[in-house]
Amino acid sequence: TVPLDKQMWGDVFGMCTDRFGVTWMVNIAQGQSQG
């Protein structure tokens, strides 16, 4: 298990395993401004 936390590449990342043994990796990308 890795708690959600800001990573060096700028996104928020976390990982966990559910009760069925499936590992989930979550990466929340920072939005890019349009210009």
OpenMM code with the backbone's topology and positions (N, CA, C; nanometers):
from openmm import Vec3, app, unit

residues = "THR VAL PRO LEU ASP LYS GLN MET TRP GLY ASP VAL PHE GLY MET CYS THR ASP ARG PHE GLY VAL THR TRP MET VAL ASN ILE ALA GLN GLY GLN SER GLN GLY".split()
positions = [
    Vec3(0.0835, -0.1188, 0.0000),
    Vec3(0.0000, 0.0000, 0.0000),
    Vec3(0.0878, 0.1248, 0.0000),
    Vec3(0.0579, 0.2154, -0.0891),
    Vec3(0.1259, 0.3443, -0.0969),
    Vec3(0.0168, 0.4505, -0.0863),
    Vec3(0.0191, 0.5344, 0.0180),
    Vec3(-0.0854, 0.6368, 0.0305),
    Vec3(-0.0748, 0.7418, -0.0803),
    Vec3(-0.1891, 0.8024, -0.1146),
    Vec3(-0.1878, 0.9097, -0.2137),
    Vec3(-0.0982, 1.0225, -0.1647),
    Vec3(-0.0046, 1.0625, -0.2497),
    Vec3(0.0894, 1.1682, -0.2131),
    Vec3(0.1451, 1.2294, -0.3408),
    Vec3(0.1837, 1.3564, -0.3332),
    Vec3(0.2430, 1.4238, -0.4488),
    Vec3(0.3806, 1.3644, -0.4758),
    Vec3(0.4072, 1.3341, -0.6019),
    Vec3(0.5325, 1.2711, -0.6410),
    Vec3(0.6243, 1.3716, -0.7091),
    Vec3(0.7512, 1.3308, -0.7296),
    Vec3(0.8507, 1.4217, -0.7869),
    Vec3(0.8178, 1.4621, -0.9307),
    Vec3(0.7355, 1.3813, -1.0004),
    Vec3(0.6989, 1.4171, -1.1377),
    Vec3(0.5774, 1.5092, -1.1424),
    Vec3(0.5230, 1.5473, -1.0251),
    Vec3(0.4176, 1.6476, -1.0190),
    Vec3(0.2762, 1.5948, -1.0038),
    Vec3(0.2559, 1.4644, -1.0229),
    Vec3(0.1236, 1.4056, -1.0082),
    Vec3(0.1046, 1.3518, -0.8669),
    Vec3(-0.0197, 1.3181, -0.8343),
    Vec3(-0.0501, 1.2512, -0.7080),
    Vec3(-0.0642, 1.1031, -0.7400),
    Vec3(0.0064, 1.0187, -0.6648),
    Vec3(0.0099, 0.8755, -0.6926),
    Vec3(-0.0130, 0.7972, -0.5650),
    Vec3(-0.0851, 0.6861, -0.5766),
    Vec3(-0.1055, 0.5946, -0.4652),
    Vec3(-0.1352, 0.4551, -0.5171),
    Vec3(-0.1213, 0.3558, -0.4295),
    Vec3(-0.1429, 0.2175, -0.4701),
    Vec3(-0.1988, 0.1400, -0.3517),
    Vec3(-0.2919, 0.0477, -0.3804),
    Vec3(-0.3464, -0.0377, -0.2754),
    Vec3(-0.3937, -0.1689, -0.3363),
    Vec3(-0.4169, -0.2675, -0.2507),
    Vec3(-0.4680, -0.3976, -0.2929),
    Vec3(-0.6033, -0.4187, -0.2269),
    Vec3(-0.7059, -0.4522, -0.3077),
    Vec3(-0.8393, -0.4716, -0.2514),
    Vec3(-0.8539, -0.6116, -0.1919),
    Vec3(-0.9696, -0.6403, -0.1365),
    Vec3(-0.9908, -0.7667, -0.0657),
    Vec3(-0.9905, -0.8882, -0.1577),
    Vec3(-0.9970, -0.8659, -0.2892),
    Vec3(-0.9933, -0.9755, -0.3854),
    Vec3(-0.8519, -1.0008, -0.4374),
    Vec3(-0.7560, -0.9239, -0.3883),
    Vec3(-0.6176, -0.9406, -0.4307),
    Vec3(-0.5798, -0.8611, -0.5544),
    Vec3(-0.6684, -0.7714, -0.5981),
    Vec3(-0.6402, -0.6881, -0.7149),
    Vec3(-0.5649, -0.5638, -0.6691),
    Vec3(-0.4503, -0.5383, -0.7321),
    Vec3(-0.3712, -0.4201, -0.6991),
    Vec3(-0.4163, -0.3040, -0.7867),
    Vec3(-0.4435, -0.1907, -0.7229),
    Vec3(-0.4875, -0.0696, -0.7921),
    Vec3(-0.3785, 0.0361, -0.7801),
    Vec3(-0.3439, 0.0966, -0.8943),
    Vec3(-0.2515, 0.2094, -0.8956),
    Vec3(-0.3292, 0.3304, -0.9459),
    Vec3(-0.3255, 0.4378, -0.8694),
    Vec3(-0.3990, 0.5592, -0.9036),
    Vec3(-0.2984, 0.6704, -0.9284),
    Vec3(-0.3083, 0.7344, -1.0442),
    Vec3(-0.2228, 0.8475, -1.0774),
    Vec3(-0.3138, 0.9629, -1.1185),
    Vec3(-0.3098, 1.0710, -1.0440),
    Vec3(-0.3925, 1.1878, -1.0726),
    Vec3(-0.3013, 1.2939, -1.1329),
    Vec3(-0.3184, 1.3163, -1.2633),
    Vec3(-0.2329, 1.4107, -1.3347),
    Vec3(-0.2785, 1.5536, -1.3086),
    Vec3(-0.1812, 1.6410, -1.2969),
    Vec3(-0.2096, 1.7820, -1.2798),
    Vec3(-0.2574, 1.8363, -1.4135),
    Vec3(-0.3648, 1.9142, -1.4108),
    Vec3(-0.4190, 1.9696, -1.5345),
    Vec3(-0.3242, 2.0702, -1.5971),
    Vec3(-0.3258, 2.0756, -1.7297),
    Vec3(-0.2423, 2.1703, -1.8019),
    Vec3(-0.3274, 2.2892, -1.8427),
    Vec3(-0.2711, 2.4083, -1.8264),
    Vec3(-0.3446, 2.5273, -1.8669),
    Vec3(-0.3347, 2.5432, -2.0183),
    Vec3(-0.4441, 2.5878, -2.0787),
    Vec3(-0.4452, 2.6087, -2.2232),
    Vec3(-0.4168, 2.7547, -2.2504),
    Vec3(-0.3324, 2.7820, -2.3474),
    Vec3(-0.2990, 2.9195, -2.3718),
    Vec3(-0.2712, 2.9422, -2.5123),
] * unit.nanometer
topology = app.Topology()
chain = topology.addChain("A")
for resn in residues:
    res = topology.addResidue(resn, chain)
    for name in ("N", "CA", "C"):
        topology.addAtom(name, app.Element.getBySymbol(name[0]), res)
